[in-house]
Amino acid sequence: MQQVLDELIKNEEESIKKLKNELRLINEVNGSPNHNFSKIVHKDEAIIHIGISRFDYKISTSASFADFEAFIKSKISKNFPAIGFEFLHDKTNFSILLKDDSDLELMYDWYFSNNISFVKILPIKQSESFQKLNLSNTGSTCSNEKEEKKCPFIFVPSHEFPVGVFVTVSKSATFEQGMSTLRSLSENIESVSFTDSDGDSLSISEEEEWEYFIAEASTSYQKGSFAFLYANEE
């Protein structure tokens, strides 16, 4: 009996995957967000809160990450190894690491797309998750590509810690290229998984599943949010 149930579940999962892939292809042909890219406009200033403070700081959105980071650290009494911003996802408050100008741009994309009153900037403490990240790698493999060809998402290296990092890949990147980029940030990745817009949790182990994730991530970005990709460690 159990064997029959397992087989039915497996067949149903395969049918769902096939249907979603067909829908993705239809959307691409008919004109999905991937084909109607519009750059998110940033205003001159953004309002941020630092840590638990409720004070409104007005920050120039044209300031470099180096200047932004220096200002934040001047307002934090303790010396923390990194800074990030608070992002609510699936009822969990994540700290999204900010490490360069590109990350700052993506944070502003999210901020202005959603008309948020302020961004909460947080010091990121040293943790097991943070230590596993290779911060010398930017997480971007397509810096020279046009904006409409890029696909940003948030990569979470450990299920145990709510810390994420921005990763940007080309929309045409293969599954192998994508995994290579992720492993350059965190070596001990066995596989990756994500939850799609329908609430289904899917593991990525082949090209078709990777393409579906990229389609989901691209759509999320055009809607002012980011898809989350979780590492399953060895």
C-alpha positions as CSV (number, residue, x, y, z in Angstrom):
1,M,0.0,0.0,0.0
2,Q,2.8,2.4,1.0
3,Q,4.6,1.7,-2.3
4,V,1.5,2.5,-4.3
5,L,1.1,5.8,-2.4
6,D,4.7,6.7,-2.9
7,E,4.4,6.1,-6.6
8,L,1.3,8.2,-6.8
9,I,3.0,11.1,-5.0
10,K,6.0,10.8,-7.3
11,N,3.8,10.9,-10.4
12,E,1.9,13.9,-9.1
13,E,5.1,15.8,-8.4
14,E,6.4,15.1,-11.9
15,S,3.1,16.2,-13.4
16,I,3.3,19.5,-11.4
17,K,6.9,20.1,-12.6
18,K,6.0,19.4,-16.2
19,L,2.9,21.7,-16.1
20,K,4.9,24.5,-14.5
21,N,7.6,24.3,-17.1
22,E,5.0,24.4,-19.9
23,L,3.4,27.4,-18.4
24,R,6.7,29.1,-18.1
25,L,7.5,28.5,-21.8
26,I,4.0,29.8,-22.8
27,N,4.6,33.0,-20.7
28,E,7.9,33.6,-22.3
29,V,6.4,33.3,-25.8
30,N,3.5,35.6,-25.0
31,G,5.6,38.2,-23.3
32,S,6.5,37.6,-19.7
33,P,8.2,40.1,-17.3
34,N,11.5,38.7,-18.6
35,H,10.7,40.3,-22.0
36,N,9.2,43.5,-20.7
37,F,12.0,44.7,-18.4
38,S,11.7,48.2,-16.9
39,K,14.5,49.6,-14.7
40,I,13.3,50.6,-11.3
41,V,13.7,54.3,-10.7
42,H,15.5,55.4,-7.6
43,K,14.7,58.8,-5.9
44,D,17.6,61.0,-4.7
45,E,17.2,59.9,-1.1
46,A,16.2,56.9,1.0
47,I,15.3,56.8,4.6
48,I,17.0,54.2,6.9
49,H,16.9,53.2,10.5
50,I,20.0,51.8,12.1
51,G,19.6,48.8,14.5
52,I,16.9,49.4,17.0
53,S,16.9,53.2,16.6
54,R,13.7,54.8,15.2
55,F,15.5,57.9,14.0
56,D,15.1,58.7,10.3
57,Y,18.4,59.1,8.5
58,K,18.2,60.4,5.0
59,I,20.8,58.8,2.7
60,S,21.8,59.9,-0.8
61,T,21.1,57.0,-3.1
62,S,24.1,58.1,-5.3
63,A,26.6,57.5,-2.5
64,S,29.0,54.6,-2.9
65,F,28.8,51.5,-0.8
66,A,32.1,52.5,0.9
67,D,30.6,55.8,2.0
68,F,27.3,54.1,3.0
69,E,29.1,51.5,5.1
70,A,31.4,54.1,6.7
71,F,28.3,56.2,7.8
72,I,26.5,53.1,9.2
73,K,29.6,52.0,11.2
74,S,30.0,55.5,12.5
75,K,26.6,55.2,14.1
76,I,27.1,51.7,15.6
77,S,28.9,51.5,18.9
78,K,30.4,48.0,18.4
79,N,32.6,46.8,15.6
80,F,30.7,44.3,13.6
81,P,32.2,42.4,10.7
82,A,29.5,43.3,8.2
83,I,26.2,45.1,7.7
84,G,22.9,44.1,6.1
85,F,19.2,45.1,5.9
86,E,16.1,43.4,7.3
87,F,14.0,41.5,4.9
88,L,10.8,39.7,5.9
89,H,10.4,36.4,3.9
90,D,8.0,33.5,4.7
91,K,7.3,35.0,8.2
92,T,11.1,35.1,9.0
93,N,13.2,38.3,9.4
94,F,16.3,37.7,7.4
95,S,19.5,39.8,7.4
96,I,20.6,40.4,3.8
97,L,24.3,41.0,3.6
98,L,25.4,44.3,1.9
99,K,28.9,44.1,0.5
100,D,29.3,46.3,-2.6
101,D,27.6,48.9,-4.8
102,S,25.6,46.3,-6.7
103,D,24.0,45.0,-3.4
104,L,23.1,48.6,-2.4
105,E,21.4,49.1,-5.8
106,L,19.3,45.9,-5.3
107,M,18.3,47.0,-1.8
108,Y,17.1,50.4,-3.3
109,D,15.3,48.5,-6.1
110,W,13.3,46.7,-3.4
111,Y,12.8,49.8,-1.3
112,F,11.5,52.0,-4.1
113,S,9.4,49.3,-5.7
114,N,7.4,48.7,-2.6
115,N,7.2,52.3,-1.3
116,I,8.6,51.2,2.0
117,S,8.8,54.0,4.7
118,F,12.3,53.0,5.7
119,V,15.0,50.3,5.4
120,K,16.2,48.8,8.6
121,I,20.0,48.5,8.5
122,L,21.5,45.8,10.8
123,P,24.9,44.9,12.0
124,I,25.6,41.3,11.1
125,K,27.2,39.3,13.9
126,Q,29.9,36.7,13.3
127,S,28.0,33.4,13.0
128,E,28.6,29.9,11.5
129,S,26.6,30.9,8.5
130,F,28.6,34.1,8.0
131,Q,31.9,32.3,8.4
132,K,31.0,29.9,5.6
133,L,30.7,32.7,3.1
134,N,33.6,33.6,0.8
135,L,33.2,37.3,0.9
136,S,36.0,37.9,-1.6
137,N,33.5,36.7,-4.3
138,T,30.9,39.2,-5.3
139,G,28.3,36.7,-6.2
140,S,27.8,38.2,-9.6
141,T,28.8,36.4,-12.8
142,C,27.3,38.8,-15.3
143,S,28.5,42.4,-14.5
144,N,29.0,43.2,-18.2
145,E,25.5,42.1,-19.3
146,K,22.6,44.4,-19.9
147,E,20.2,44.8,-16.9
148,E,17.4,42.9,-18.6
149,K,19.6,39.9,-19.0
150,K,20.4,39.7,-15.3
151,C,18.6,37.6,-12.7
152,P,19.2,38.6,-9.0
153,F,18.0,36.5,-6.1
154,I,18.9,35.9,-2.4
155,F,21.0,32.9,-1.5
156,V,20.8,31.4,2.0
157,P,23.9,29.3,2.8
158,S,22.4,27.6,5.9
159,H,18.9,26.8,7.0
160,E,20.0,27.3,10.6
161,F,20.7,31.0,10.3
162,P,18.5,33.7,8.8
163,V,21.3,35.4,6.8
164,G,21.2,35.8,3.0
165,V,23.4,37.2,0.3
166,F,22.6,38.6,-3.1
167,V,23.6,36.6,-6.1
168,T,23.1,37.7,-9.7
169,V,23.5,35.4,-12.6
170,S,22.7,35.6,-16.3
171,K,19.2,34.5,-17.2
172,S,20.9,32.2,-19.7
173,A,23.2,30.6,-17.1
174,T,23.1,26.8,-17.1
175,F,22.5,24.8,-13.9
176,E,26.2,23.9,-13.8
177,Q,27.2,27.5,-14.1
178,G,24.7,28.5,-11.4
179,M,26.0,25.9,-9.0
180,S,29.6,27.0,-9.7
181,T,28.7,30.5,-8.7
182,L,27.0,29.4,-5.5
183,R,29.9,27.1,-4.6
184,S,32.3,30.0,-5.0
185,L,30.4,31.7,-2.2
186,S,29.9,28.6,0.0
187,E,31.8,25.4,-0.8
188,N,29.9,22.7,1.1
189,I,26.7,22.7,-1.0
190,E,25.2,19.4,-1.9
191,S,22.1,20.7,-3.5
192,V,19.8,23.7,-3.5
193,S,16.0,24.2,-3.1
194,F,13.4,27.0,-3.3
195,T,9.7,27.6,-2.7
196,D,7.9,28.8,-5.8
197,S,5.1,31.3,-6.1
198,D,2.5,28.5,-5.6
199,G,4.1,27.6,-2.2
200,D,5.6,24.3,-3.5
201,S,9.0,23.4,-2.2
202,L,11.2,22.2,-5.0
203,S,14.8,20.8,-5.1
204,I,17.0,21.7,-8.0
205,S,19.0,18.9,-9.5
206,E,18.8,19.3,-13.2
207,E,18.5,21.9,-16.0
208,E,14.8,22.1,-16.3
209,E,14.3,22.8,-12.6
210,W,17.1,25.4,-12.7
211,E,15.3,27.2,-15.6
212,Y,12.1,27.2,-13.7
213,F,13.8,28.8,-10.7
214,I,15.4,31.5,-12.9
215,A,11.9,32.2,-14.4
216,E,10.4,32.5,-10.9
217,A,13.3,34.7,-9.7
218,S,13.0,37.0,-12.7
219,T,9.3,37.4,-12.1
220,S,9.9,38.1,-8.4
221,Y,12.4,40.8,-9.2
222,Q,10.1,42.5,-11.6
223,K,7.4,42.6,-8.9
224,G,9.8,44.3,-6.5
225,S,10.9,41.3,-4.5
226,F,13.5,38.5,-4.6
227,A,13.3,34.7,-4.8
228,F,15.1,32.8,-2.0
229,L,17.4,29.9,-2.8
230,Y,18.5,27.6,0.1
231,A,21.6,25.5,0.3
232,N,21.4,21.9,1.4
233,E,24.8,21.2,2.9
234,E,26.9,18.0,2.7
